Amino acid sequence: MTIHQLNTLRKTKPSDVTPDLTIKIVESEDERLKAMLVRAIVYMHEQQCPYHEEFDLNDHTSTQIIGMTPDDEPVLTARIRYFNGFAKIERLAIRSEYRGNGYGHRLLSFILHLCRQKGFSRFYLHAQARLQPFYSGYGFRAEGGDFAFSDHEYVEMVLNDRELPAQPSLHIGGRPMALNRPENNLHQSGPLEHRTAVMAAPTSL
């Protein structure tokens, strides 16, 4: 499991301490619910986005991301959808009381790393116009013209890596079990590979 932690920025009274944060792929119904709650808080309550515009069938076909404090308080979320040739990054949200701690950088870095593990080198997102400089800092460039939905101005942005990451398809024909690994641990042997090794071991007489 890939875990990103943000260390305490300053040591003062407890209310001024930035809590550690674990960012991970949603792995349970409880984590999925927490991710949806963060989106409801940020988009529906704070930005007045209607429910039918915020939640859609794509939630069932996406990789959902959740960020939580050590006491499992949900802080942030995002989702990723995969298309032929690019990964689309969507629904990034951080609760207002946790902003300003660098969590947005941690979240986007986590997402890009995960997608690169899966072989993607082209990334696409709809950035709220006010956040365009944030994404530009990661190499995203504006494409097309501005547009709007849910009463907010957006801009299409694309990031193209200069170097292509290793492609999972290289395992086909040589390392078939590698493609069974959980997507949050593609660089480590999975449980099925361990089982195969046990079954292949000679039996003692």
Secondary structure by P-SEA (a helix, b strand, c coil): cbbbbbcccccccccccccbbbbbccccaaaaaaaaaaaaacccccccccccccccccccccbbbbbbcccccccccbbbbbcccbbbbccccccccccccaaaaaaaaaaaaaaaaacccbbbbbccccaaaaaaaabbbbcccccccccbbbbbbbbbbcccccccccccccccccccccccccccccaaaaaaaaaaccccc
